[in-house]
């Protein structure tokens, strides 16, 4: 089995997230992409976040109809801060497979600051989202050379969707085209991002 693990806050999950997951699934020939909403993202400590269970429900609405995609509550059920190395260790123990951890180019540049990056890359490869004008060389120039052989690039079309911008638009009552209709209904129903 070839499995992608897509970790993140997903606050909210949007079209850009889905485009990356689908591109990774297709380009890396993955059997499945597990979307893994973080219980608490250590990189976003101190920022207000939508409760984890609601973020999981939104992810479920987004990927429920997508072939080869599933939402997982592993990090939420484990509790505490969510670290990729802990998640991949647990997954590898429960279901040995070939794993890829899906990550944006901006985040992978901080790889050396992650919890146990060497251990993480013994458990999986990294699938790094590449959007123009960024190149693989740009990313590799900012990543420790010892990790280069564990990185696969996933080519994406330019996409400007960002959760921060989507929350801002919702807060001001403006429409956004970057949300799945079911996710948009959920947000409206639960009055999320309105403060």
C-alpha positions as CSV (number, residue, x, y, z in Angstrom):
1,X,0.0,0.0,0.0
2,X,1.1,3.5,-0.8
3,X,-0.5,6.0,1.6
4,X,-0.4,9.8,1.8
5,X,-0.9,11.5,5.1
6,X,-2.1,15.0,4.8
7,X,-1.7,16.7,8.2
8,X,-2.8,20.3,8.9
9,X,-5.1,22.6,10.8
10,X,-7.7,22.7,8.0
11,X,-9.4,25.7,9.4
12,X,-11.3,25.5,7.1
13,X,-10.4,22.9,4.5
14,X,-10.7,24.4,1.0
15,X,-10.2,23.8,-2.7
16,X,-6.4,24.4,-2.5
17,X,-6.1,21.6,0.0
18,X,-8.2,19.3,-2.1
19,X,-6.2,20.1,-5.3
20,X,-2.9,19.2,-3.5
21,X,-4.3,15.9,-2.1
22,X,-5.7,14.9,-5.5
23,X,-2.4,15.8,-7.3
24,X,-0.4,13.9,-4.8
25,X,-2.7,10.9,-5.1
26,X,-2.4,10.9,-8.9
27,X,1.3,11.9,-9.4
28,X,2.7,9.6,-6.7
29,X,0.2,6.8,-7.4
30,X,-1.1,6.6,-3.9
31,X,-3.7,4.1,-2.9
32,X,-5.2,6.5,-0.3
33,X,-4.7,9.9,1.2
34,X,-5.6,10.2,4.9
35,X,-6.5,13.7,5.9
36,X,-5.3,14.2,9.5
37,X,-6.7,17.4,11.2
38,X,-4.3,18.4,13.9
39,X,-5.6,18.3,17.4
40,X,-3.3,21.2,18.2
41,X,-0.9,22.5,15.7
42,X,2.4,23.3,17.5
43,X,3.4,25.7,14.7
44,X,0.2,27.7,15.4
45,X,0.4,27.8,19.2
46,X,-1.4,30.8,20.7
47,X,-3.7,31.3,17.7
48,X,-7.4,30.8,18.0
49,X,-8.6,27.6,16.2
50,X,-12.0,26.1,15.5
51,X,-12.5,23.1,17.8
52,X,-10.8,20.0,16.4
53,X,-14.0,17.9,16.0
54,X,-15.6,20.6,13.9
55,X,-12.5,20.8,11.6
56,X,-12.6,17.0,11.3
57,X,-16.3,17.2,10.3
58,X,-15.6,19.8,7.7
59,X,-12.8,17.6,6.3
60,X,-15.2,14.7,6.2
61,X,-17.7,16.7,4.2
62,X,-14.9,17.8,1.7
63,X,-13.4,14.4,1.1
64,X,-16.3,12.1,1.7
65,X,-17.2,11.8,-2.0
66,X,-13.6,11.7,-3.3
67,X,-12.1,8.4,-4.4
68,X,-9.0,7.4,-2.4
69,X,-9.5,10.0,0.3
70,X,-10.5,9.6,4.0
71,X,-10.6,11.7,7.1
72,X,-8.9,10.4,10.2
73,X,-9.3,11.4,13.8
74,X,-6.0,9.8,14.9
75,X,-4.4,13.1,16.1
76,X,-7.5,14.4,17.7
77,X,-8.1,11.2,19.6
78,X,-4.5,11.1,20.7
79,X,-4.9,14.6,22.1
80,X,-2.2,17.2,22.9
81,X,0.1,18.7,20.3
82,X,0.1,17.0,16.9
83,X,3.5,16.0,15.6
84,X,4.1,14.3,12.2
85,X,6.6,11.9,13.7
86,X,4.2,10.6,16.3
87,X,1.4,10.2,13.8
88,X,3.7,8.3,11.3
89,X,5.1,6.1,14.1
90,X,1.5,5.1,15.1
91,X,0.4,4.5,11.6
92,X,3.4,2.4,10.7
93,X,2.9,0.3,13.8
94,X,-0.9,-0.2,13.0
95,X,-0.6,-0.6,9.2
96,X,2.9,-1.0,7.7
97,X,3.0,0.6,4.3
98,X,4.9,3.1,2.1
99,X,4.0,6.5,3.5
100,X,4.3,10.0,2.2
101,X,3.6,13.1,4.4
102,X,2.1,15.8,2.4
103,X,3.4,19.3,3.1
104,X,3.6,22.7,1.6
105,X,6.9,24.1,0.3
106,X,6.8,26.8,3.0
107,X,6.5,24.3,5.8
108,X,9.2,21.9,4.5
109,X,11.7,24.7,4.6
110,X,11.4,24.6,8.4
111,X,11.9,20.8,8.5
112,X,15.0,21.0,10.7
113,X,12.9,22.6,13.4
114,X,10.3,19.8,13.4
115,X,10.2,17.2,16.1
116,X,12.7,14.4,15.2
117,X,12.9,15.1,11.5
118,X,15.5,12.3,10.9
119,X,13.1,9.7,12.6
120,X,10.2,11.1,10.5
121,X,12.1,10.5,7.3
122,X,12.9,7.0,8.3
123,X,9.1,6.4,8.4
124,X,8.0,8.2,5.3
125,X,8.9,10.4,2.3
126,X,7.7,14.0,1.9
127,X,5.4,15.0,-0.8
128,X,6.0,18.7,-1.3
129,X,3.5,21.0,-3.0
130,X,5.1,23.0,-5.8
131,X,3.3,26.0,-7.2
132,X,4.7,28.4,-9.7
133,X,6.9,30.4,-9.6
134,X,8.6,28.2,-6.9
135,X,11.0,25.5,-8.2
136,X,12.4,22.4,-6.6
137,X,15.8,24.1,-6.4
138,X,14.3,26.9,-4.4
139,X,13.0,24.4,-1.8
140,X,16.1,22.2,-1.7
141,X,18.3,25.3,-1.2
142,X,16.5,25.8,2.2
143,X,16.4,22.2,3.3
144,X,19.3,20.3,4.9
145,X,21.0,18.2,2.1
146,X,20.7,15.0,4.1
147,X,16.9,15.2,3.6
148,X,17.0,15.8,-0.2
149,X,16.7,12.2,-1.2
150,X,13.4,11.8,0.8
151,X,11.5,14.6,-1.0
152,X,9.1,14.1,-3.9
153,X,7.6,17.2,-5.6
154,X,3.9,17.4,-6.5
155,X,3.3,19.9,-9.3
156,X,0.3,22.1,-8.8
157,X,-1.3,24.9,-10.8
158,X,-1.2,28.3,-9.2
159,X,-3.8,28.6,-6.5
160,X,-4.4,31.5,-4.2
161,X,-6.7,29.7,-1.7
162,X,-5.6,30.3,1.9
163,X,-7.5,29.5,5.0
164,X,-6.6,32.9,6.6
165,X,-8.1,34.7,3.6
166,X,-11.2,32.5,3.6
167,X,-11.8,33.2,7.3
168,X,-11.4,36.9,6.7
169,X,-13.9,36.9,3.8
170,X,-16.5,34.9,5.9
171,X,-16.0,37.3,8.8
172,X,-16.9,40.3,6.6
173,X,-19.8,38.5,5.0
174,X,-18.2,38.2,1.6
175,X,-18.5,35.1,-0.6
176,X,-15.6,32.8,-1.4
177,X,-15.4,30.3,-4.2
178,X,-12.8,28.2,-2.5
179,X,-15.1,26.2,-0.3
180,X,-17.0,23.1,-1.1
181,X,-20.8,23.9,-0.9
182,X,-21.2,21.3,1.9
183,X,-18.4,22.9,3.9
184,X,-19.8,26.4,3.3
185,X,-23.2,25.2,4.6
186,X,-21.6,23.7,7.7
187,X,-19.7,27.0,8.4
188,X,-22.9,29.0,8.0
189,X,-24.9,26.5,10.1
190,X,-22.4,26.6,13.0
191,X,-21.7,30.4,12.6
192,X,-17.9,29.7,12.3
193,X,-15.5,32.6,11.6
194,X,-18.1,35.2,12.3
195,X,-16.4,37.0,15.2
